[in-house]
C-alpha cells in the first residue's frame, strides 16, 4: 500500500460502494486542486508529492488555466539557471512551478537557493556567491529578495523524518518545515483504476488526445481486467499502453503490454 494522506485513508476505509468510492476520489482531487489554487492566490509555498503517474502535474495544469501568469519549469536546469528563474519570478503575485524536480534535491546549490527563497523571513535574501558570466550578461544581481511563490511537484516522499536520519532526510525536513506539503497518492491499484476511469470519463487523460474512442475503451478495459497483476497502476501506465498500442497494433498490443506491466 502506498503512503497516503491520513484523511484520505479514513475516507477510503468507510467507502464501500462504487458510488461512495467515486465520491471520495472526486472530493479528494477537488481538495488537491483547491490547495494548488490557494498556493497561487494566497502566496503559500507548496510541495505536491506522490508516486510517479499519480496525476500531480495534470491537476496543476488544470488549475493554472485560470492563472496564466504561472511559470512551469520541467526540464533539468543548472543551479545558476535556477537562481535566474527565481529572480525572474521574484515579485509578489508571481508563481514558479518546479515539476519533476527530484534531482534538484540532491544538488546542494539548488537546495540552498530554494531554502533561501522559501524562508519565512520577508527580508531574507537569495544569494549567488560564485562568479557567473551568465548573471553578469543578463544584469542579474548577486542577491535579491524573493516575494513570489514556489510550488514543487515531486515523486519523493516529503514527510518529516525523525528516526535514522540520513543527509538527504535533513534536506527534506528543512523544506517541509518551510512549505505546505500534500500527498496525492491513492491507497492501491483498485483505487488507482477507479481514478483513471473518472479522469477518462471527464476527458482528462492527456495521453488519449489522439487515440480513437474504441482504442481508449480497449485500454481501460485491459487495465481494469489486469489491475491486480500490474505492478503499479497509474496515469503513466495508461500512457505506456497507448505507446504499445501504437507500436504493436490493435491485434498484438495486449500481449506485449503484459510483459512490461506485470
Beta strands, then each sheet from edge to edge (+ up, - down):
strand 1: 46-49
strand 2: 71-73
strand 3: 95-99
strand 4: 125-127
strand 5: 143-145
strand 6: 149-154
strand 7: 180-183
sheet 1: 2+ 3+ 6+ 1+ 7+
sheet 2: 4+ 5-
end
